């Protein structure tokens, strides 16, 4: 993939969509500390690593105190107010509301970056051809399972009835696939690119592409979230946090090779071939906008999850908000 020159306007446009101003032109102001839950490695960890490395937070007048967790523990840290803000999946935010936690997603971090993979020698070319076959996936409560299940139901299929889901943790799923204990595998970047480069897998389809076919919009997988009371008490800090992370995302999208070289260790990149493939595949994982269309698309995921029984009931208050 060739990089296009002259794209600093993308940084301004994305930040302006969130803040209504050009963040790159903001003068330096006093820094305010924000405790943020991110991940050790993985795509969200990539964002916060670039923010910290290039001091993109300080340009917005804040200083991120990044705490690294597994994705599940990062969500818990936000839920239990152990941090000011952090990553949160949309459906988990909707579930949190049912438990009385007013979690609000006020910016995007990741589009759905789950792929359906089969061994390279498999004859399977489409999802339908896997009926009755074993598909490795994260547990039922995960965004992987619920989003793929939702897309299947919208296409007239049922994950549990038409296929044989086999559950495991991310590393366990890789083992299942390597030993041929499953016929297909759901997994996410950067592990997908690694399997492709190593010649172990072939990509059947991206879940995000299936969703785009159904809705015309990308599917939000992970959002920037905090409790409503924190946002209300810290509106300027929330905007600056969103701007800092937007700048980190724009840096990755604008300079994918440089960013991947800088984050090579944290992303666990094992070879130049893997880096070259990630340069093509990884940038599109990171959202370039947060607007009414994306919010409507994210709400459809929640609504369909309620309709299909993946969520017990619909949230009574907004899950997704756009800061003024």
C-alpha angles and dihedrals in degrees: 000000000000119000115234116229127230100036105135086115088072090065091050093044095052095046091044090054088060101035107019091236140080104262094193089064096049112118118236114275135180111296121244121200119239121184107219131189112222136154133264099244120336127096099299090047087053090057096049091044091057092045092053096040093053096033091237090153093057090055086063094049096255136101118215115220095200118204114194122219141150109274092259093049090047089057090049091051090057093043094050093042094243087137135028096241142341148146120323133170116232097239092047089052089052090050090049090059089058087058092051099260113132097213114174126194107213102170143016127259106165140010116219104287100178119129131194108229135188130185113278092248094051118117092212114120103165141033093249091061089065095065109138091013130119115259120188114225143155116266123293094263092057126102088236093060097039097046094046090045091050093051091048092051091050087053093050099262135110121218094210098040102036099035139030110244114204113198130216147131118277096265092042090053090056089054092049090052095046092051092044091241086138131041094218139009138217112210143146141232137317088023093055093058090048092055091047094049092047089054093239098116146032122208115238097181144329116244088223091058091052089051092049089053089055101040109014090236135090117256118247110228103171128020138192105254145177138160114282092240092057092050092048092048093044109032095150093047090049090053092047091048091052090048093050093051091044088055090051091051092047090050090056093046093046098043107024097158094047092045092049092049090051092047097037096116096044091049092048093235107178104186145017089248090057091049091050092053093045088052087063100038107031105061094063089058090070118078120242096190146034110197143134093281093055091045091051090049091050090049090053089059090054093045093049091047089057092046092051095043099250087120121041095221142353119269114260093211133042117286094188125049136173115219115234 
